[in-house]
Amino acid sequence: MNALTMQVESLLRLGVFLCLFGILAVCEVYFPRRKLNFSKPQRWLSNISISILNTALARTVIPFAGVAGALLAQEKNLGMFTLLSLPAWLEFVLFLLLFDLVIYFQHRLFHAVPPLWKLHRMHHTDPDYDVTTGNRFHPVSILLSSLIKFALILVTGPQISAVIVAELLLNATSMFNHSNIRIPQKIDRWLRLLIVTPDMHRVHHSTDNVEHNHNFGFNFPWWDRLFTTYKAQPQAGHDMMEIGISGFQDTGSTHLFSILAQPFQK
């Protein structure tokens, strides 16, 4: 039963990923927010290859994270939700909020600690910004993130369905808020009250050091407002702002092996 649950979760994640990726990729063609400056086929090949590598590595090295961790917590009767005996719907909502809050602080941690920043920096060195940027993370940072999620699951003891939805939301919103889609300002202004929009998160990918230390949220926008890391717009405007990290704005940042080697470069 446990193996079946994990298999269903994997197929569900793959299905949602492929469907949403296809929709966003088409929208980027017809409703682009910014002009891309680098070879799209080269960038996509590298970024998608990294995503495939990360998925395979996480499943092989840390197979107990995610749903497997929730199954373990359930079998061993672990976690604070077991002690609190809250209604199922409240446990579900609380875990989604806690999960996103932990991801928010994890993101800030990866910016604040130099060795972690070198790993996370690879995500920021994408010289363009589109749906594939949301899957461009160094494999070591993915493994560390998986361990943090596993610890959260053991501490909280959530429902399996809550873990699945949390992971699906994280993957979906990461692709959405990194997409190169033009959303009318009036809609964006209201939408970013509920979820992180592409215009909101794009500020975080500015070459400006101040701007890329704002807007850390992935799913929900409330943490940035609550912890004073929210910045509404880039100073230069979205059309003129520079994307990436100074010193990594060349074609080397679009090739797979150069990207994977970046954490070991100055």
MIDOSE-1310 file (N, C-alpha, C; in nm, 2 decimals, decimal comma, always signed):
residues 266
mnal	+0,08/-0,12/+0,00/+0,00/+0,00/+0,00/+0,09/+0,13/+0,00; +0,19/+0,12/+0,08/+0,28/+0,24/+0,09/+0,35/+0,26/-0,05; +0,40/+0,15/-0,11/+0,46/+0,16/-0,24/+0,36/+0,22/-0,34; +0,24/+0,18/-0,34/+0,14/+0,22/-0,43/+0,11/+0,37/-0,41
tmqv	+0,11/+0,41/-0,28/+0,08/+0,56/-0,25/+0,19/+0,64/-0,31; +0,32/+0,60/-0,30/+0,43/+0,67/-0,35/+0,43/+0,68/-0,50; +0,39/+0,56/-0,56/+0,39/+0,56/-0,71/+0,28/+0,65/-0,76; +0,16/+0,66/-0,70/+0,06/+0,75/-0,74/+0,10/+0,89/-0,72
esll	+0,17/+0,92/-0,61/+0,22/+1,06/-0,59/+0,32/+1,10/-0,70; +0,41/+1,01/-0,74/+0,50/+1,04/-0,84/+0,44/+1,07/-0,98; +0,34/+0,98/-1,01/+0,27/+1,00/-1,14/+0,18/+1,13/-1,13; +0,12/+1,16/-1,02/+0,05/+1,29/-1,01/+0,14/+1,41/-1,02
rlgv	+0,25/+1,41/-0,96/+0,34/+1,52/-0,97/+0,39/+1,54/-1,11; +0,42/+1,43/-1,18/+0,47/+1,43/-1,32/+0,36/+1,49/-1,41; +0,23/+1,44/-1,39/+0,12/+1,49/-1,47/+0,10/+1,63/-1,45; +0,09/+1,68/-1,33/+0,07/+1,82/-1,30/+0,18/+1,91/-1,36
flcl	+0,31/+1,86/-1,34/+0,42/+1,93/-1,40/+0,41/+1,95/-1,55; +0,39/+1,84/-1,62/+0,38/+1,84/-1,77/+0,27/+1,93/-1,82; +0,15/+1,92/-1,75/+0,04/+2,00/-1,80/+0,06/+2,15/-1,77; +0,10/+2,18/-1,65/+0,13/+2,32/-1,62/+0,24/+2,38/-1,70
fgil	+0,35/+2,30/-1,72/+0,46/+2,35/-1,80/+0,42/+2,38/-1,94; +0,34/+2,29/-2,00/+0,29/+2,32/-2,13/+0,21/+2,44/-2,14; +0,12/+2,46/-2,05/+0,03/+2,58/-2,05/+0,11/+2,71/-2,04; +0,20/+2,71/-1,94/+0,28/+2,83/-1,92/+0,38/+2,86/-2,04
avce	+0,43/+2,75/-2,10/+0,52/+2,77/-2,21/+0,45/+2,83/-2,33; +0,33/+2,79/-2,35/+0,24/+2,84/-2,46/+0,21/+2,99/-2,43; +0,17/+3,02/-2,31/+0,14/+3,16/-2,27/+0,26/+3,25/-2,28; +0,38/+3,20/-2,26/+0,50/+3,28/-2,27/+0,52/+3,32/-2,42
vyfp	+0,48/+3,23/-2,51/+0,50/+3,26/-2,65/+0,40/+3,37/-2,69; +0,27/+3,36/-2,65/+0,17/+3,46/-2,69/+0,16/+3,58/-2,60; +0,20/+3,57/-2,48/+0,18/+3,69/-2,39/+0,32/+3,71/-2,31; +0,43/+3,74/-2,38/+0,55/+3,75/-2,31/+0,56/+3,88/-2,23
rrkl	+0,63/+3,87/-2,12/+0,65/+3,99/-2,03/+0,77/+4,07/-2,07; +0,88/+4,00/-2,10/+1,01/+4,06/-2,14/+1,07/+3,99/-2,26; +1,15/+4,06/-2,33/+1,22/+3,99/-2,44/+1,34/+3,91/-2,38; +1,35/+3,79/-2,43/+1,46/+3,70/-2,38/+1,59/+3,74/-2,47
nfsk	+1,70/+3,73/-2,40/+1,83/+3,77/-2,47/+1,92/+3,66/-2,50; +1,89/+3,54/-2,45/+1,98/+3,43/-2,48/+1,91/+3,32/-2,55; +1,98/+3,22/-2,60/+1,93/+3,11/-2,68/+1,83/+3,03/-2,59; +1,71/+3,03/-2,63/+1,61/+2,96/-2,56/+1,63/+2,81/-2,56
pqrw	+1,66/+2,75/-2,68/+1,68/+2,60/-2,68/+1,80/+2,56/-2,59; +1,91/+2,64/-2,59/+2,02/+2,61/-2,50/+1,98/+2,62/-2,35; +1,92/+2,72/-2,32/+1,88/+2,74/-2,18/+1,78/+2,63/-2,13; +1,68/+2,61/-2,22/+1,58/+2,51/-2,18/+1,65/+2,37/-2,17
lsni	+1,74/+2,34/-2,26/+1,81/+2,21/-2,25/+1,88/+2,19/-2,12; +1,95/+2,30/-2,08/+2,03/+2,29/-1,95/+1,94/+2,29/-1,83; +1,84/+2,38/-1,83/+1,75/+2,39/-1,71/+1,67/+2,27/-1,69; +1,61/+2,21/-1,80/+1,53/+2,09/-1,79/+1,62/+1,97/-1,75
sisi	+1,74/+1,97/-1,80/+1,83/+1,86/-1,77/+1,86/+1,86/-1,62; +1,88/+1,98/-1,56/+1,90/+2,00/-1,42/+1,78/+1,95/-1,34; +1,66/+1,98/-1,39/+1,54/+1,94/-1,32/+1,53/+1,78/-1,32; +1,56/+1,72/-1,43/+1,56/+1,57/-1,44/+1,66/+1,51/-1,35
lnta	+1,78/+1,57/-1,35/+1,89/+1,52/-1,26/+1,85/+1,53/-1,11; +1,79/+1,65/-1,08/+1,75/+1,67/-0,94/+1,64/+1,57/-0,89; +1,55/+1,55/-0,98/+1,44/+1,45/-0,94/+1,50/+1,31/-0,92; +1,58/+1,27/-1,01/+1,64/+1,13/-1,00/+1,73/+1,12/-0,88
lart	+1,81/+1,23/-0,85/+1,90/+1,23/-0,74/+1,82/+1,22/-0,60; +1,72/+1,31/-0,59/+1,64/+1,32/-0,47/+1,57/+1,18/-0,44; +1,52/+1,12/-0,55/+1,45/+0,99/-0,53/+1,54/+0,88/-0,49; +1,67/+0,89/-0,54/+1,77/+0,79/-0,51/+1,84/+0,81/-0,38
vipf	+1,88/+0,93/-0,35/+1,96/+0,96/-0,23/+1,88/+0,97/-0,10; +1,76/+1,04/-0,12/+1,68/+1,07/-0,01/+1,53/+1,02/-0,04; +1,52/+0,89/-0,05/+1,39/+0,83/-0,09/+1,28/+0,84/+0,02; +1,33/+0,87/+0,14/+1,24/+0,88/+0,26/+1,18/+1,02/+0,28
agva	+1,22/+1,11/+0,20/+1,16/+1,25/+0,21/+1,02/+1,25/+0,15; +0,95/+1,36/+0,17/+0,81/+1,38/+0,11/+0,71/+1,28/+0,17; +0,64/+1,21/+0,08/+0,53/+1,12/+0,11/+0,59/+1,01/+0,20; +0,70/+0,96/+0,16/+0,76/+0,85/+0,24/+0,78/+0,89/+0,39
gall	+0,82/+1,02/+0,41/+0,84/+1,07/+0,54/+0,71/+1,08/+0,62; +0,60/+1,12/+0,55/+0,47/+1,12/+0,61/+0,42/+0,98/+0,64; +0,45/+0,88/+0,56/+0,41/+0,75/+0,59/+0,48/+0,70/+0,72; +0,61/+0,73/+0,73/+0,69/+0,69/+0,84/+0,64/+0,76/+0,97
aqek	+0,61/+0,89/+0,96/+0,55/+0,96/+1,08/+0,42/+0,90/+1,12; +0,34/+0,86/+1,02/+0,21/+0,80/+1,05/+0,22/+0,66/+1,12; +0,32/+0,58/+1,07/+0,34/+0,45/+1,12/+0,40/+0,46/+1,26; +0,48/+0,55/+1,29/+0,55/+0,56/+1,42/+0,47/+0,66/+1,51
nlgm	+0,36/+0,71/+1,47/+0,28/+0,80/+1,55/+0,36/+0,92/+1,60; +0,43/+0,98/+1,50/+0,52/+1,10/+1,53/+0,45/+1,23/+1,50; +0,49/+1,34/+1,56/+0,45/+1,47/+1,52/+0,35/+1,54/+1,61; +0,35/+1,67/+1,60/+0,27/+1,75/+1,69/+0,12/+1,73/+1,66
ftll	+0,09/+1,71/+1,54/-0,05/+1,69/+1,50/-0,11/+1,57/+1,57; -0,03/+1,47/+1,59/-0,07/+1,35/+1,66/-0,11/+1,38/+1,81; -0,04/+1,47/+1,87/-0,06/+1,51/+2,01/-0,18/+1,61/+2,02; -0,20/+1,70/+1,92/-0,30/+1,80/+1,93/-0,44/+1,75/+1,90
slpa	-0,45/+1,65/+1,81/-0,58/+1,59/+1,78/-0,68/+1,70/+1,72; -0,63/+1,77/+1,62/-0,71/+1,88/+1,56/-0,80/+1,82/+1,45; -0,90/+1,89/+1,41/-0,98/+1,85/+1,30/-0,90/+1,83/+1,18; -0,93/+1,73/+1,09/-0,85/+1,70/+0,98/-0,83/+1,82/+0,88
wlef	-0,93/+1,90/+0,86/-0,92/+2,01/+0,77/-0,83/+2,12/+0,83; -0,83/+2,13/+0,96/-0,74/+2,23/+1,02/-0,59/+2,19/+1,01; -0,57/+2,06/+1,04/-0,44/+2,01/+1,02/-0,38/+2,03/+0,88; -0,47/+2,00/+0,79/-0,44/+2,02/+0,64/-0,39/+2,16/+0,62
vlfl	-0,47/+2,26/+0,66/-0,44/+2,40/+0,63/-0,32/+2,44/+0,70; -0,30/+2,40/+0,83/-0,19/+2,44/+0,91/-0,06/+2,39/+0,85; -0,06/+2,27/+0,80/+0,06/+2,21/+0,74/+0,10/+2,29/+0,61; +0,00/+2,32/+0,53/+0,03/+2,40/+0,41/+0,10/+2,53/+0,44
llfd	+0,04/+2,60/+0,55/+0,10/+2,73/+0,59/+0,24/+2,71/+0,65; +0,26/+2,61/+0,74/+0,39/+2,58/+0,80/+0,49/+2,54/+0,69; +0,45/+2,46/+0,60/+0,54/+2,42/+0,49/+0,59/+2,54/+0,41; +0,50/+2,63/+0,37/+0,54/+2,74/+0,30/+0,62/+2,84/+0,38
lviy	+0,59/+2,85/+0,51/+0,67/+2,94/+0,60/+0,82/+2,89/+0,61; +0,83/+2,75/+0,62/+0,96/+2,69/+0,63/+1,04/+2,72/+0,50; +0,97/+2,70/+0,39/+1,04/+2,73/+0,26/+1,08/+2,87/+0,25; +1,00/+2,96/+0,30/+1,04/+3,11/+0,30/+1,17/+3,13/+0,38
fqhr	+1,17/+3,08/+0,50/+1,29/+3,10/+0,58/+1,41/+3,02/+0,53; +1,39/+2,90/+0,47/+1,49/+2,83/+0,40/+1,55/+2,91/+0,29; +1,47/+2,98/+0,22/+1,52/+3,06/+0,11/+1,60/+3,18/+0,16; +1,56/+3,24/+0,27/+1,64/+3,35/+0,33/+1,77/+3,29/+0,38
lfha	+1,77/+3,17/+0,44/+1,89/+3,11/+0,49/+1,99/+3,09/+0,38; +1,94/+3,04/+0,26/+2,03/+3,02/+0,15/+2,09/+3,14/+0,09; +2,03/+3,26/+0,12/+2,09/+3,38/+0,08/+2,18/+3,44/+0,18; +2,16/+3,40/+0,31/+2,24/+3,47/+0,42/+2,37/+3,39/+0,45
vppl	+2,37/+3,26/+0,43/+2,49/+3,18/+0,47/+2,58/+3,16/+0,34; +2,70/+3,21/+0,34/+2,78/+3,21/+0,22/+2,80/+3,07/+0,15; +2,82/+2,96/+0,22/+2,83/+2,83/+0,15/+2,70/+2,79/+0,08; +2,59/+2,82/+0,15/+2,46/+2,79/+0,09/+2,43/+2,89/-0,02
wklh	+2,47/+3,01/-0,01/+2,44/+3,11/-0,12/+2,52/+3,06/-0,25; +2,64/+3,01/-0,23/+2,71/+2,96/-0,35/+2,63/+2,85/-0,43; +2,56/+2,77/-0,35/+2,48/+2,67/-0,41/+2,35/+2,73/-0,47; +2,29/+2,81/-0,40/+2,16/+2,88/-0,44/+2,19/+2,98/-0,56
rmhh	+2,30/+3,04/-0,56/+2,34/+3,14/-0,66/+2,31/+3,09/-0,80; +2,33/+2,96/-0,82/+2,31/+2,90/-0,95/+2,17/+2,92/-1,01; +2,08/+2,93/-0,92/+1,94/+2,96/-0,96/+1,93/+3,10/-1,01; +2,00/+3,19/-0,95/+2,00/+3,33/-0,98/+2,08/+3,37/-1,11
tdpd	+2,17/+3,28/-1,14/+2,26/+3,31/-1,26/+2,20/+3,28/-1,39; +2,08/+3,24/-1,39/+2,01/+3,23/-1,52/+1,99/+3,37/-1,58; +2,05/+3,39/-1,70/+2,05/+3,53/-1,75/+1,92/+3,57/-1,81; +1,83/+3,48/-1,83/+1,69/+3,51/-1,86/+1,60/+3,46/-1,76
ydvt	+1,47/+3,49/-1,77/+1,37/+3,45/-1,67/+1,25/+3,40/-1,73; +1,23/+3,27/-1,72/+1,11/+3,21/-1,78/+1,07/+3,08/-1,70; +0,98/+3,01/-1,75/+0,92/+2,89/-1,67/+1,03/+2,79/-1,63; +1,13/+2,78/-1,71/+1,24/+2,68/-1,68/+1,33/+2,73/-1,56
tgnr	+1,33/+2,86/-1,54/+1,41/+2,91/-1,43/+1,36/+2,85/-1,29; +1,23/+2,82/-1,29/+1,17/+2,77/-1,16/+1,22/+2,63/-1,13; +1,29/+2,56/-1,22/+1,34/+2,43/-1,20/+1,49/+2,42/-1,20; +1,56/+2,54/-1,20/+1,70/+2,55/-1,21/+1,76/+2,57/-1,07
fhpv	+1,79/+2,46/-1,00/+1,85/+2,46/-0,87/+1,96/+2,36/-0,86; +2,07/+2,39/-0,79/+2,18/+2,30/-0,78/+2,14/+2,17/-0,71; +2,19/+2,06/-0,76/+2,15/+1,93/-0,69/+2,17/+1,92/-0,54; +2,29/+1,98/-0,50/+2,32/+1,97/-0,36/+2,21/+2,06/-0,28
sill	+2,17/+2,17/-0,33/+2,07/+2,25/-0,26/+1,94/+2,18/-0,26; +1,91/+2,10/-0,36/+1,78/+2,02/-0,36/+1,79/+1,91/-0,25; +1,90/+1,85/-0,23/+1,92/+1,75/-0,13/+1,90/+1,81/+0,01; +1,96/+1,93/+0,03/+1,95/+1,99/+0,16/+1,81/+2,04/+0,19
ssli	+1,74/+2,08/+0,08/+1,60/+2,12/+0,10/+1,51/+2,00/+0,13; +1,54/+1,89/+0,07/+1,47/+1,76/+0,10/+1,48/+1,72/+0,24; +1,60/+1,74/+0,30/+1,63/+1,71/+0,44/+1,55/+1,80/+0,53; +1,54/+1,93/+0,49/+1,46/+2,02/+0,57/+1,31/+1,99/+0,57
kfal	+1,26/+1,95/+0,46/+1,12/+1,91/+0,44/+1,10/+1,78/+0,53; +1,19/+1,69/+0,52/+1,18/+1,57/+0,59/+1,17/+1,59/+0,74; +1,26/+1,68/+0,79/+1,25/+1,72/+0,93/+1,12/+1,78/+0,97; +1,07/+1,87/+0,89/+0,94/+1,93/+0,91/+0,83/+1,83/+0,92
ilvt	+0,83/+1,73/+0,83/+0,73/+1,63/+0,83/+0,73/+1,54/+0,96; +0,85/+1,51/+1,00/+0,87/+1,43/+1,12/+0,82/+1,51/+1,25; +0,85/+1,64/+1,25/+0,81/+1,72/+1,36/+0,66/+1,74/+1,37; +0,60/+1,76/+1,25/+0,45/+1,79/+1,25/+0,36/+1,67/+1,24
gpqi	+0,41/+1,56/+1,17/+0,32/+1,44/+1,15/+0,20/+1,47/+1,07; +0,21/+1,53/+0,95/+0,09/+1,57/+0,87/+0,02/+1,45/+0,80; -0,09/+1,48/+0,75/-0,16/+1,38/+0,66/-0,09/+1,37/+0,53; -0,09/+1,25/+0,47/-0,02/+1,22/+0,35/-0,08/+1,31/+0,24
savi	-0,21/+1,34/+0,24/-0,27/+1,42/+0,13/-0,21/+1,56/+0,14; -0,19/+1,61/+0,27/-0,14/+1,75/+0,29/+0,01/+1,76/+0,23; +0,09/+1,66/+0,25/+0,22/+1,66/+0,19/+0,22/+1,66/+0,04; +0,13/+1,58/-0,02/+0,12/+1,57/-0,16/+0,08/+1,71/-0,22
vael	-0,02/+1,77/-0,16/-0,07/+1,90/-0,21/+0,04/+2,01/-0,19; +0,11/+2,00/-0,07/+0,22/+2,10/-0,05/+0,32/+2,09/-0,15; +0,37/+1,97/-0,19/+0,47/+1,95/-0,29/+0,42/+2,00/-0,43; +0,29/+1,96/-0,46/+0,24/+2,00/-0,59/+0,23/+2,15/-0,60
llna	+0,19/+2,22/-0,49/+0,18/+2,36/-0,49/+0,31/+2,43/-0,51; +0,41/+2,38/-0,44/+0,55/+2,43/-0,45/+0,60/+2,42/-0,59; +0,58/+2,31/-0,65/+0,63/+2,29/-0,79/+0,55/+2,38/-0,89; +0,42/+2,39/-0,87/+0,34/+2,46/-0,96/+0,37/+2,61/-0,95
tsmf	+0,37/+2,66/-0,82/+0,39/+2,81/-0,81/+0,54/+2,85/-0,85; +0,63/+2,76/-0,83/+0,77/+2,79/-0,87/+0,77/+2,81/-1,02; +0,70/+2,73/-1,10/+0,70/+2,75/-1,24/+0,62/+2,87/-1,28; +0,51/+2,89/-1,21/+0,42/+3,01/-1,24/+0,49/+3,14/-1,21
nhsn	+0,55/+3,15/-1,09/+0,61/+3,28/-1,06/+0,74/+3,31/-1,12; +0,80/+3,21/-1,19/+0,92/+3,23/-1,27/+0,88/+3,25/-1,42; +0,76/+3,24/-1,45/+0,72/+3,24/-1,59/+0,73/+3,38/-1,65; +0,75/+3,39/-1,78/+0,77/+3,51/-1,85/+0,63/+3,55/-1,91
irip	+0,53/+3,57/-1,83/+0,40/+3,59/-1,87/+0,36/+3,73/-1,83; +0,30/+3,80/-1,93/+0,25/+3,94/-1,90/+0,11/+3,93/-1,84; +0,09/+3,97/-1,72/-0,04/+3,98/-1,65/-0,07/+4,13/-1,63; -0,19/+4,17/-1,67/-0,23/+4,31/-1,66/-0,21/+4,36/-1,51
qkid	-0,16/+4,48/-1,50/-0,13/+4,53/-1,37/-0,25/+4,53/-1,27; -0,37/+4,56/-1,32/-0,48/+4,56/-1,23/-0,51/+4,42/-1,17; -0,49/+4,32/-1,26/-0,51/+4,18/-1,21/-0,39/+4,14/-1,12; -0,27/+4,17/-1,16/-0,16/+4,14/-1,08/-0,16/+4,20/-0,94
rwlr	-0,21/+4,32/-0,93/-0,22/+4,39/-0,80/-0,31/+4,31/-0,70; -0,42/+4,26/-0,75/-0,51/+4,18/-0,67/-0,46/+4,03/-0,65; -0,40/+3,98/-0,75/-0,36/+3,84/-0,75/-0,25/+3,82/-0,65; -0,16/+3,92/-0,64/-0,04/+3,90/-0,55/-0,08/+3,92/-0,40
lliv	-0,21/+3,94/-0,37/-0,26/+3,93/-0,24/-0,28/+3,79/-0,19; -0,29/+3,70/-0,29/-0,32/+3,56/-0,26/-0,20/+3,47/-0,29; -0,13/+3,49/-0,41/-0,02/+3,41/-0,45/+0,09/+3,50/-0,50; +0,21/+3,44/-0,50/+0,33/+3,51/-0,56/+0,31/+3,52/-0,71
tpdm	+0,31/+3,63/-0,77/+0,30/+3,65/-0,91/+0,44/+3,66/-0,98; +0,45/+3,64/-1,11/+0,58/+3,66/-1,18/+0,64/+3,79/-1,16; +0,56/+3,90/-1,17/+0,61/+4,04/-1,15/+0,66/+4,06/-1,01; +0,60/+3,99/-0,91/+0,64/+4,01/-0,77/+0,78/+3,93/-0,75
hrvh	+0,79/+3,81/-0,80/+0,91/+3,73/-0,78/+1,03/+3,78/-0,86; +1,00/+3,83/-0,98/+1,10/+3,88/-1,07/+1,19/+3,98/-1,01; +1,14/+4,06/-0,92/+1,22/+4,16/-0,84/+1,34/+4,08/-0,77; +1,31/+3,97/-0,72/+1,41/+3,89/-0,65/+1,52/+3,84/-0,73
hstd	+1,50/+3,84/-0,86/+1,61/+3,80/-0,96/+1,68/+3,92/-1,02; +1,66/+4,04/-0,97/+1,74/+4,15/-1,01/+1,89/+4,14/-0,98; +1,97/+4,20/-1,06/+2,11/+4,21/-1,03/+2,14/+4,30/-0,92; +2,05/+4,39/-0,88/+2,06/+4,48/-0,77/+2,06/+4,40/-0,64
nveh	+2,17/+4,42/-0,56/+2,18/+4,34/-0,44/+2,07/+4,36/-0,34; +2,02/+4,48/-0,33/+1,91/+4,51/-0,24/+1,78/+4,44/-0,29; +1,75/+4,45/-0,42/+1,63/+4,39/-0,47/+1,63/+4,24/-0,46; +1,74/+4,18/-0,49/+1,74/+4,03/-0,48/+1,74/+3,97/-0,34
nhnf	+1,74/+4,06/-0,24/+1,72/+4,02/-0,11/+1,58/+4,06/-0,06; +1,49/+4,06/-0,15/+1,34/+4,09/-0,12/+1,26/+3,98/-0,20; +1,14/+3,97/-0,15/+1,04/+3,88/-0,22/+1,09/+3,74/-0,23; +1,11/+3,68/-0,11/+1,16/+3,54/-0,10/+1,05/+3,44/-0,12
gfnf	+0,92/+3,47/-0,11/+0,81/+3,38/-0,11/+0,80/+3,30/-0,24; +0,75/+3,18/-0,23/+0,72/+3,10/-0,34/+0,57/+3,08/-0,36; +0,50/+3,03/-0,26/+0,35/+3,01/-0,27/+0,27/+3,13/-0,24; +0,28/+3,17/-0,11/+0,20/+3,27/-0,05/+0,28/+3,40/-0,03
pwwd	+0,22/+3,52/-0,06/+0,30/+3,64/-0,05/+0,30/+3,70/+0,09; +0,23/+3,64/+0,18/+0,21/+3,71/+0,31/+0,34/+3,71/+0,39; +0,43/+3,62/+0,38/+0,55/+3,61/+0,47/+0,64/+3,73/+0,44; +0,65/+3,77/+0,31/+0,73/+3,88/+0,28/+0,68/+4,01/+0,34
rlft	+0,55/+4,03/+0,34/+0,49/+4,15/+0,40/+0,50/+4,14/+0,55; +0,48/+4,02/+0,61/+0,49/+4,01/+0,75/+0,63/+4,03/+0,81; +0,73/+3,98/+0,73/+0,87/+3,99/+0,78/+0,95/+4,10/+0,71; +0,88/+4,20/+0,65/+0,93/+4,32/+0,59/+1,04/+4,29/+0,48
tyka	+1,01/+4,19/+0,40/+1,10/+4,16/+0,29/+1,03/+4,18/+0,15; +0,92/+4,25/+0,16/+0,84/+4,27/+0,04/+0,88/+4,40/-0,03; +0,90/+4,39/-0,16/+0,93/+4,51/-0,25/+0,83/+4,50/-0,37; +0,75/+4,60/-0,39/+0,64/+4,59/-0,49/+0,70/+4,59/-0,63
qpqa	+0,79/+4,67/-0,66/+0,84/+4,68/-0,80/+0,99/+4,71/-0,80; +1,06/+4,67/-0,91/+1,20/+4,70/-0,92/+1,22/+4,85/-0,95; +1,33/+4,90/-0,91/+1,35/+5,05/-0,93/+1,36/+5,09/-1,08; +1,42/+5,00/-1,16/+1,43/+5,03/-1,30/+1,31/+4,99/-1,38
ghdm	+1,21/+4,93/-1,32/+1,09/+4,88/-1,39/+1,12/+4,74/-1,45; +1,02/+4,67/-1,48/+1,04/+4,53/-1,52/+1,10/+4,52/-1,66; +1,07/+4,61/-1,75/+1,12/+4,61/-1,88/+1,27/+4,64/-1,89; +1,32/+4,72/-1,79/+1,46/+4,77/-1,80/+1,55/+4,70/-1,69
meig	+1,49/+4,63/-1,60/+1,57/+4,57/-1,49/+1,66/+4,46/-1,55; +1,78/+4,45/-1,49/+1,87/+4,34/-1,53/+1,85/+4,22/-1,45; +1,85/+4,10/-1,52/+1,83/+3,97/-1,45/+1,96/+3,90/-1,43; +1,98/+3,84/-1,32/+2,09/+3,75/-1,30/+2,19/+3,80/-1,19
isgf	+2,31/+3,75/-1,20/+2,42/+3,79/-1,10/+2,53/+3,85/-1,18; +2,58/+3,97/-1,14/+2,69/+4,03/-1,21/+2,81/+3,93/-1,21; +2,87/+3,92/-1,33/+2,99/+3,83/-1,35/+2,94/+3,69/-1,40; +2,81/+3,67/-1,41/+2,76/+3,54/-1,47/+2,66/+3,57/-1,58
qdtg	+2,67/+3,68/-1,64/+2,58/+3,71/-1,75/+2,63/+3,69/-1,89; +2,68/+3,57/-1,91/+2,72/+3,53/-2,04/+2,67/+3,40/-2,08; +2,71/+3,35/-2,20/+2,66/+3,22/-2,24/+2,70/+3,10/-2,16; +2,81/+3,12/-2,08/+2,85/+3,02/-1,99/+2,75/+2,98/-1,89
sthl	+2,66/+3,08/-1,86/+2,55/+3,05/-1,76/+2,43/+2,98/-1,82; +2,45/+2,94/-1,95/+2,34/+2,87/-2,01/+2,38/+2,72/-2,05; +2,50/+2,68/-2,02/+2,55/+2,55/-2,05/+2,56/+2,46/-1,92; +2,51/+2,34/-1,94/+2,49/+2,25/-1,82/+2,61/+2,24/-1,73
fsil	+2,72/+2,20/-1,78/+2,83/+2,17/-1,70/+2,89/+2,30/-1,63; +2,89/+2,41/-1,71/+2,93/+2,53/-1,65/+2,84/+2,58/-1,54; +2,71/+2,55/-1,55/+2,62/+2,59/-1,45/+2,64/+2,50/-1,32; +2,66/+2,37/-1,34/+2,68/+2,29/-1,22/+2,81/+2,32/-1,15
aqpf	+2,91/+2,38/-1,22/+3,04/+2,41/-1,16/+3,04/+2,55/-1,09; +2,93/+2,63/-1,11/+2,93/+2,76/-1,06/+2,95/+2,78/-0,91; +2,90/+2,69/-0,82/+2,92/+2,70/-0,68/+3,07/+2,70/-0,64; +3,15/+2,64/-0,73/+3,29/+2,62/-0,69/+3,38/+2,73/-0,76
qk	+3,31/+2,83/-0,82/+3,38/+2,95/-0,88/+3,36/+3,07/-0,79; +3,46/+3,16/-0,80/+3,45/+3,29/-0,72/+3,33/+3,37/-0,78
